[in-house]
Amino acid sequence: MGGQEAQVVENGTATWGEGMLNSDPLFAGRIFSDYYLAVNSPCIDTGDPDPLQNDPDETPADMGAFYYDQAGSGMLSIYEIQYTEESGPDNYYPSLYVGETVMTTGIVTAIGYAGNDNNFFITSPEVGIWNSLYLYASDVTPQPGDEITATGEITEYYGFTEMYHPEIVIINSDNPIPDPVIVNTGDLVSPAEAEQYESCLVTVHNVTVVTGPDGNNQWYVDDNSGACQVDDKFFHQQTEVDDYFSAITGLLDYNFYEYGLNPRFAQDLVAAEAVTLWIDDLEMLAYQTDVVEISLENGQPVLGFQIELIIDPQVAEILSTSATVRTEGWSITFNENLILGFTLEQVEIAPGNGPIIDIELLANTVGAADMCLENLVISTYGGIQLPAQAPDCGSLFVAAGIPGDLDGNGSVNVIDIVMTIDIIFGADATDYQLWAADLDSDGDVNVMDIVLIVTIILDGSL
């Protein structure tokens, strides 16, 4: 190392001799085991002082496995290459290192841009804005997750910053792909905002297709902050206007004066799962009121809903609607069978499962009916409609409130005796009529039930 060896005393304390380093060596990529030296590393020029051991750039030897090239521009971080506040021609933001040959390091996030595996993107350990770079036509084909160093000329291809024909050294492989940067679609439109995300792996959430694919397979999505382009430099997804995605991840490029989000593969496009609604079964008494719940299972926030409850009005009708714990603070109203729910304060129904509406029903007669949820409109932020389904109907069974009242008119009289006799002699009967006729609850309608009905008529009680 050019200095003395460390001496270890009895208590374990190392005494550092002249020329030894007792500080952070400041490697360029310490998180990903990149042992090239950063521009401010104390290891530069502090190795073996013998001129015969000078580095290839003819400067005194550096400490460590890799020297810092002072003859060229040396090892730069991706951030240093990309960061700029100076706009150039056509309002794009060129790198300050255009025309210079530099060395940098990072993790490969995707290969195969524009159909060539030697075109790929890298990102630095810090991830985030200004921390990714596109490499064009390298001499080596890496794989996603490879940690590399790259040396090449920085160019601007019609405003898209790239390292041209880089020489690649693969340091190690199978590193995790850094997490994408979460952005809004509107962040990827204006150069003043979008340039910082150039070549970054980014994700947008809860987006709707607002323009379908054109002749170049470019389409546009919006999360209500401004529409951004989705392109197919890696993978093409067939879409239609109003398709909804809960997330789209991709690499951001710049072509023909426009930024484009490029998904790498099908898994980068996450279609929204349909929210599911259902209504409970209910048994109630005729001419009485009771409450039935409508429930929702949702993976995305819900800010409004419109639901039509299909039910036979001769059997039951909606008397009132009210909120539940999940919709506390919401306005929930109805007209005939159409139910509306919304919030003026953007109090969302958070992703989850459970009741969202309590419906008070009035039973108009004895009988049974299906309760089905149709014409569903469920929306999230920005008025974006979510796919929705209600595959199953609930069942409503209305029983009479008076045993022996077979015709359900609210009183027991001779007509009910005649109907009971008809049942005994084999006449068809509904489930409710069988229940109302079987006064002794022995599971059979017989003469004893007639005696009990007569008793009710004459005495007013069983």
KAJO-V649999 format. One line per field, one symbol per residue. ss: DSSP state (~ for helix, > for strand, _ for the rest). phi: phi as a letter, one per 30 degrees, with the letter a starting at -180 (. if undefined). A space follows every 10 residues. Layout:
ss: ???
phi: ???
//
This chain:
ss: ______>>__ ___>>_____ ______>>>~ ~~_>>>>___ __________ ~~~_______ __________ ____>__~~~ ~~______~~ ~_________ >>>>>>>>>> >_~~~____> >>>_______ _>>>>>____ ______>>>> >>>>>>>__> >>>>>>>>>> >>________ >>__~~~~__ ~~~~~~~___ >>>>>>>>>> >_______>> >>_____>>> >_________ ___>>>>>>> >>>>>__>>> >>___~~~>> >___>>>>>_ _>>>>___>> >>>>>>>>__ _>_>>>>>>> _____>>>>> >>>_______ >>>>>__>>> >>______>_ _>>>>>>>>> >>>___>>>> >>>>>>>>>_ ~~~_>>_>>_ ___>>>>>>_ __________ ___~~~~~~~ ~~~~______ ~~~~~~~___ ______~~~~ ~~~~~~~~~_ __
phi: .jbdddccdd diddcddejd cbaddhddbd dciccddddc ddddicdddd edcededice ecdjdbdcdd dcdidcdeed dddaccdceh idcdddceic cbcbblcdca bjdhibddca cbbdedhidi cbbccchddb cdbejdcbcb baddbcchjc dbcchdccbd dabidddedd ddbceddccd edcdedceid dbbcchccdc bdecdcicbb bbcickdcdc cbdcaccdbb eidbbdabca cccbbhibdb ccddaeddcc dddddccabd dbcbcdicca cbcccbcbcb dccaabbccc addddabdca badcddcejd cbbbbhcccc babdchdddd elaldbbccd ccdcadlbad cccbhdbbbc eiiddcdbbb dbcdccbccd dbejdddicj bcbddddddd dedddjddbd eddddddddd hcibcbdddd eddeddddci ad
//
